[in-house]
Amino acid sequence: MNLIQHFIDGKVFTGSSNKKGKIFNPATGKQESEVILGSKSDLDLAVEKAKTAFETWSNVPAIQRARIIFKFKELIEKNSDELTKLIVAEHGKVYEDAKGSLTRGLEVVEFACGIPQMLKGEFTENVGTDIDSWSTRQPLGVCAGITPFNFPAMVPMWMFPMAIACGNTFILKPSEKDPSCAMKLAHLFKEAGLPDGVFNIVNGDKEVVDAILENKNIPAVSFVGSTPIAKYIYENAAKNEKRVQALGGAKNHCVVMPDCDLDQAVNGLMGAAYGSAGERCMAQSVAVAVGNIGDDLVDQISKKVENLKIGPGMDKTSEMGPLVTKEHLERVKGYVDLGVKEGAKLVVDGRDIKLQGYENGYYIGGCLFDHVKTDMRIYKEEIFGPVLSVVRVNNFDEALQLINDHEFGNGTSIYTRDGDSGRTFANKIKVGMVGINIPIPVPVAYHSFGGWKRSLFGDQHMHGPEGVRFYTKLKTITSRWPSGLRSNPEFVMPVMK
């Protein structure tokens, strides 16, 4: 049995805990690995090593840090096939989707390569007579990231490359369901020349999470996961005087206007709702059919959902792979059962799919509900599976209000040919990421990722310019050099003259 350990101070580390988690291949349902679940003492040791490494790493010139990150980028590209296969083996998503998620993480590494430019401060000469003022951005110390199972490469790479580029050291607690990709990235970063102790991995469960939140030597925590846990992270990090960015759940709506290119909208919804088996925080799980478009929309989508090619992620013909665990499969099936009980019309039922040779895999076919109402749990709650709900409204204003009234505000899209509808939607919608004729509006690395309302706890989004601000603290210096004679002491508030 393959055993996955920790990575602390540049070395694989067993730690002090006897707890282990099981890792399954979702395509077969077979256990293939075990992961050591760390303890508080393991986390505290990693912090001490990272704290020591910070003293040196924070003083390394930004250009030298960038050169190591450039090398890291090259090694990710060289090892992309192996990294992609690790994602497929432990998460289950199809190969091309896994490769695409790795690429989106790599884009953040590429952005981090430009850190010397992004850390430049501002300078003002003569803010007062012979007085200059300037600002600098300096690293925080030991930062930590807690990441989810659905993107074992991309989401960690939203965090640690930016933090490390800014001069911090970092401790990653990846999902215990699929930690192998993160471990491979740690080895590649060391190979790129990263000093020991700058990037560390402590695998674990809630014990490690709580140890991160309570450790006084960690000033900043980043998190991506469900809303209840994001709220828990936010509250406890703040209680322990840490800055925090905690990205939570989603219920992303896609508005389909009567004037849209329906083929474009249907194809966009198919990828956004059923790609990665719906296990995306940016998945479109609600289609809002406006006016008389509903019947045609449901008719076209249902035909495509019925013909989805479902199979193991390494099969090149597969369009959708299995769910990540048996428990999650049962959870998603439970929501489909609930939707039927609540009175929604189940147009396509994927619950009983069986694949020859993969009978023990965690598969469910695409599911499609029509006539979903806003008081139904399948509308209100995040299912995180390949289940698309169609809600029908009379007009654009109803669609806008529907989305703005929902507790989540992560991502949303509209399909329309009308520029006024697109512009008004983008302006009035209370959602953090908006697409116009774009199905999954994930910002590129040099912009920032984050939602509104209960989809984000904290005031700064991830990666891009917001990432630089989150992983640094601002210092402003005001300076005057005496011209020979010392001035007398002043006992009033200084005023620039």
Secondary structure, DSSP 8 states (H G I E B T S, - for coil): -EEE-EEETTEEE--S---EEEEEETTTTEEEEEEE---HHHHHHHHHHHHHHHHHHTTS-HHHHHHHHHHHHHHHHHTHHHHHHHHHHHH---HHHHHHHHHHHHHHHHHHTTHHHHT---EEEEEETTEEEEEEEEE-SEEEEE--SS-TTHHHHHHHHHHHHTT-EEEEE--TTS-HHHHHHHHHHHHTT--TTSEEE---SHHHHHHHHH-TT--EEEEES-HHHHHHHHHHHHHTT-EEEEE----EEEEE-TTS-HHHHHHHHHHHHHGGGG--TT-EEEEEEEGGGHHHHHHHHHHHHHT--B--TT-TT-SB---S-HHHHHHHHHHHHHHHHHT-EEEE--TT---TT-TTS-----EEEES--TTSHHHHS---SSEEEEEEESSHHHHHHHHHHSSEESEEEEE-S-HHHHHHHHHH---SEEEES-SS----TTS-B--EETTEESS--BSHHHHHHHTEEEEEEEEE---SS------S-----
